[in-house]
Amino acid sequence: MTQVTRQQIDLYNQVGTTHIANAFPSDKVRELTELLDDIIERLRAGTFPNHAQQHPVFRDTEFEDHDGYVRLVNVMHRVPEIQQLVLSTGVAALVAEVIGARSLRVWLDATFSKVGQAPETATPWHNDECTFSFQGEHLPSLWIALTDVDEDNSPLITLAGSHRDTHRYYSTFSPQGLPIPDNFRPWSELLARVNAPDADIRVWTAKAGDVLIIHPKTIHGSLPRRSASDGRRLAFTIRWVGDDVVWRPTPITMLAPFDKHPAMVRGEPPPENLFPVVWP
Ligand SMILES: O=C(O)CCC(=O)C(=O)O
C-alpha cells in the first residue's frame, strides 16, 4: 500500500499540487480504462443515453468529443462500479492524509482522453472552484494517470502558489453577462497571470497509476499532445468533499440538481443523505 511522505504533503501546501507515484495498481488501471472506454463507445453509438428524468443530486453525463479530445463528466453515478473500483485501491486515504481531512465524500468525476496531435488536446487554463457552489479547502481533485504522461503526452500544468488566492475568478463556464459578484475577478486576469513571463508554471509528468492531488483553487490546464506515436493520454479525476466544506452558491455558480435540493442549507456542509461519507 502506497504511503504519503512528509515531502508530498509539504509540496501540496507549498505549490497547490502533489504527485504520488504508483498509487493505483496496474490491474485497476486496466479495469478503469476498460470501464471508461466502454462508456465512451456507448456514448458514440448512442446506446448510453442521458436519463429522461433528472437525477436529484448530480448533473447528467456531459460528453465532448472532437479533434482527438474527449471530455466526459459525471459518469460515476451512472456506473457505480467506477466509484467502487477507485475506493478499493485505498486512494481516499492518500487524499485525506495530504489535505488533512478526517472524512471524505465524492461528488464529481471527469475523464480526459486524448489522441493525435491537435492543439485542441490541450485542456485550457482554469481552476475548479470558480464554478462550485461548495467552498472550503477540502475540495481537492484526485487526478489518476491511466497512461504514461510524458512532456509530449499532454501533461498537467499548474500555476504554483495559486491555491493561496483569496479571490475567485468569473469562469467562462459560469452563466455569462451577470454583474461580477464580490470577491470574483475577471477571467482575463487569470489568463494574464499564467501568461506572465515570470509565471511559476509546473509541468507534471506521470506514469500510469500515479496520481496528482490538486487544490481546488490551483490554476491548471494541460499541454497539448505532441507525441507522434499512436498512443493516447487518458486520465480520470474525482472531486472530494472533506471536513471544512460548506454550501454557498453565488449568482454565477454552475448549478447542479443538488443546488436546488431542499435539504441543502446555505453556510452548512452538504447533508449526508445526499453526499454519503465514503471514507473512512
Ligand atoms: O487531464 C486534463 O487534461 C485536464 C484535467 C483537469 O483540468 C481537471 O481535472 O480539472
PDBQT file of the ligand as one rigid body, heavy atoms in Angstrom, charges set to zero:
ROOT
HETATM    1  O1  LIG A 301      -6.403  15.967 -17.723  1.00  0.00    +0.000 OA
HETATM    2  C1  LIG A 301      -6.605  17.058 -18.256  1.00  0.00    +0.000 C 
HETATM    3  O2  LIG A 301      -6.227  17.343 -19.390  1.00  0.00    +0.000 OA
HETATM    4  C2  LIG A 301      -7.342  18.132 -17.507  1.00  0.00    +0.000 C 
HETATM    5  C3  LIG A 301      -7.738  17.819 -16.104  1.00  0.00    +0.000 C 
HETATM    6  C4  LIG A 301      -8.460  18.971 -15.489  1.00  0.00    +0.000 C 
HETATM    7  O3  LIG A 301      -8.373  20.079 -15.918  1.00  0.00    +0.000 OA
HETATM    8  C5  LIG A 301      -9.306  18.783 -14.335  1.00  0.00    +0.000 C 
HETATM    9  O4  LIG A 301      -9.468  17.650 -13.865  1.00  0.00    +0.000 OA
HETATM   10  O5  LIG A 301      -9.876  19.797 -13.846  1.00  0.00    +0.000 OA
ENDROOT
TORSDOF 0
